[in-house]
Amino acid sequence: MRVLVTGGAGFIGTNLVRRLLAEGHEPVIFDDFSSGLESNVNTLGTRVVRGSLVSPEAVMAAAQGVDAIVHLGARGSVPRSVAHPVATHEVNATGTLNVLEAARAQGAHVIMSSSSSVYGANPMLPKIERTWIQPLSPYAASKVAGEGYMLGYQASYELPTLVLRFFNVFGPWQRPDHDYAAVVPKWLAKAMRGETIEVHGTGTQTRDFTYVDSVVDVLMQALDRKVILDTPINLAFGHRRSLLELLESIERVLGVTPRVDFTAPRVGDVRDSENDPTVLRQTFPGVEPIDFDQALERTIEWLEIRRH
């Protein structure tokens, strides 16, 4: 199967491309390298296309002859979207529309990565796919727009589409070293260097952390079985942890007590997040999470290798 992976040089994209190659598929990487790294993929021996999602011509050209598109490319980060809302919209909303037009021209199956942030102000726990959403940031709003286009193209053009809402994915190949790095790699890297970890708010806010291998397992099943659904699917396993509990896990796994500085909460951040995995388990049987501390250990091993 020939699979176009947008954002293929990024964190989840790199993990997926490696799995696709290992299982005999032909991935095509599409990335503008604004956050993904050429070093992640330049030795894999697969086709790499440098281009932007905001260019319909570039997306259309990269999609020639593909059977499926896994649309992971996005302008991530809630704080960055608050600072730059228009750029976030252009990549995440208009970029998704460009991907769908390319898929429609090829008759390709499209899988899009959305985000648990779309639930926003909805206080219901755990999160259920068919409940209401209320974004709290331009990033979340842009993901809602992308979801809408995915489902709209499925209904209007019978295009095979699937929306997966990711919940705080972490693991190897996730960068800890930029301004908008995700919490797990950033905190692990700082703890490993003995630096102070900045916690926005009290640390009692909760997240449903998901190890990247489980995400790739779901994506591979979705591709192999050409899974199509008329509603998004939450991709997390219902294991809610507070940020204070994350700090405890980091201390337990590393054997060091992190230094912590509590600061003001960030605009747009969701207070609590936890998934009801019923639809996930029904749609993707057999996909199970690994032990959280074991997932942290694997991430630490990768960070150790990268810093030497």
N, C-alpha and C positions, 0 to 999 in steps of 0.2 A: 504494500500500500504506500502510495506517495502522499505524505502529510506535510502541509505547510504549517510551521509553528511560528506565529508572530510572537515577538519577544523571546525568540529561541535562544538568545545568548544571555538571558537573564537567569534568575534563580530557579524558578520552576521549569522554565524552558530548557535549561541545560540538563536538568535531571530527566525530563521527558525525552529529549533528543537522544540521550545516551541509552535510555531504555528502548526506544524505537529501533535504534541501530542494533542493539543486542538481540532483538527479536526479529531481525531480518527485514525491517521496513526501510523506506527511503524518505527520511525527513529533509525538508527544505527550511532553512532558517531565514527568517525575515526580522531584521532588527535595525534600529537607528543608532545603537550603542550609546544612548544617552545615560543608561544605567547598567545595561548588560555589558559584558566584557568580551572582546575578541579572543582573549586568552582562554576563555571558557570553552571555545568551540573550534579554534583554528587548527587543532590537530586531529579532529574527528573524521576528516575525509568526506564530509558531506557538503552540499551546496549552501553557501551563505550569501544572502542578498542584503546589501545595505540599503535601507530606504525608510521612509517615514509613513506611518499610518495615515497622515493627513493628505498624502498624495494618492489620489485614486489610480493614477497611471502606474505608480510604483507597485501598489498592492495587486492590481490586475495582472501586471507582468509577472510578479512572483508566483501568482496562483495558477499559472498556465499548466494544465495537465495534472493537477492534484486531485486526489480522491476525497480528501478531507482537510479541514483547516482547524487547528486548535489555536484559538485566539487568546493568547496570554499577554500580548503587548498592551501596555497601558502606561499612563502617567500616574504613578502611585502616590500615596501619602496624603492623609487628611490635612496636615499642616501646610504642605506645599500647595494643595488645592485652595486653601483659604488665602494664601499669598498670591496665587496665580490662577484664578478661576477660569479665565477664557482659554488659556493653554490646556488646562485639564479637560475642558469640554471638547476642544478640537481633537485631541488625541483619543479620548475615551468614548465620546459619543459619535462625532463625525468619523473617526477612525473605524469604529465598529460598523457604521453604515458602509464605508468603503470596502471592508472585508466581506460584508454580506453581498454587495454588488458583484464582487469578484467570485464569490461562491455561487451566486446565481448563474453567472456566465459559464461556470464549470459544472454545475449540478453537484457541488461538493457538500458533504456533511460538515456542519460547523458546530464546534463546541466553544463556548465563551466562558472565561473566568470572570464572574462577578464577585461581590463582596458582601459579607455579613453587615457591613456598615450601612447598607440600604435600609435596615430596620430602624436605625436612628433612634427617634424618640419613643418608639413602641416599647413599653416596659415589660411586655409578656416574656416570661421565661418558662420553659425553653422556647426557642424560636421555631415556629411552624411555617412552612412555605406559603400557605394560602391565607396567612394573616396579613394585617395592614403594614405598610412601610411608610416611614416619614424621615427622609434624609436630614442630617444635621450639618452637612458640609457639601461644598461643590463636588468633591470627589464622589461622595455617595450619590449625589444627584446625577452625575455623569454615568455612573454604573446603572442606575435605574433607567436612564435613557437608552443605554446599550441593551439592557434586557428587553425593553419595549420593542426596539427594532428587531431583535432576534425572534421574539414571539410573533411580532407583526409580519415578518417575512415568512415564518412558518405558516401562518394563517392565510396570507395573501397569495403566496407563490408556491405553497407546498414544499418549501425548502426544508430539508431535514436539519433541525437545529436543537441544541441542548444548552441550557444555561446552568452553570454550577456556581453556587455562592461559596467562596472560600472563607474560612474562619482562621485567621492568624496562623498561616502556614510558616513552618520553620524547618531548617535542616541544612545539610551541606550545599555549598555554592551560593548561599545567601550572604550578601555583602554586609559587613558590620561597619564599614569605613566611610559612609557618606552621611550628609546632614539629615537625611530622612530614612535612615536605616531602621528596620523593624526591631522591636524590643528584645527578642531573644538573642539574635547575634550581637547586637550592640551591648547588651548587659553581660553576655558571656565574655566577649572580648575585653571589656573594661575590667571585669573581675579577674580575668587571667593576667592582666597587666597591673593589677593592684590600683586601678584608677577608681574615682568616685562615680557611682551610678546615680543618675538623676531620675527621680520618680516624680512624675507629674500628678499632683493630688495626694491622696492619703495612701495609695497603694491597695485599697480595698476594692477597687474596680476589678471586674473579672473578665476573663477571656477563655474561649474554647480552643486551645492550641491544637494544631494538627501537624503531624510530622509529614514531610514532603513525600516520602515513599508511599503513604496511603493515598495521597492526591494523585500520584502517578499511576498507582494501581487502578484507581477509578477512571482516569483518563484512558488508560489502555483498554479497559473493559468497554468503555463508551465507544471507542474507535472500533474495536474488534466486532462488537455486536451492533454497531450503528444505532446507539440508543437515541431516541427522540422523545421529548416530553413537552407538553403544552404548559408546563409550569416550571420555574426554577427548582433546583434541588440544592439543599444545604449540604455542604461537604465538611462535616465535623461530627464527632462521635459522642457529644453530650457530656464531656468531662470539663466542667467549669473550674478554673483556678483563679484566685486573686493574684495580683502582681506581687503581693507580699509572700504568697505561697510559691510563686516563681523564684523569688529571691532565696527562699528556704531550700528549694530544690537545687539551685545553683550552688549554694553553700555546701549542701550534702554531696553533690557530685564532684565538685572541685576540691572540697576539703579546706576551703578558705572562707572567711567571713567578709562579704563584700562591704565596702564603705558606701553609704547611701546618703543622698541629699534630697529632701522632699521639697518640691517647688510647686508653683501654682498650676492648677489644671489647665489643659490645653483646649482652646476653642474647637468645637466639632467632634471631640472624642465621645464615643458611646460609653455609657456608664457600665453596663453589664452585657455579656454575650454568652449564650449557651444554646446549642442546637438540640432539637428533637430529631434523632437520626432515623426515625421510622421509614421515611421515604427513601433515604440513602440506602438503608439495609435491604429494603424491598427491591430496589432497582439494581443494586450492585452487591449481590450476595457473596459472602466470602471475604470481602475487604474488611480487615480489622486493624485497629491501631496497635502500635507496639507500646510497651511500657514507657511512660513519660521520661523517667530518669535514664533509661537506655537510649531514648531518642536524643536527650541532651548530651549523653556521652558520645554518641556518634557525631553530633554537631561539633563538640569540643575537639574530637580527633581530627576532623577536617580543618578546623581553625588552627590547630597546632601545626598541621602540615603546611598550611598556607602562609604562616608567619615565619617559616624557616626556609 
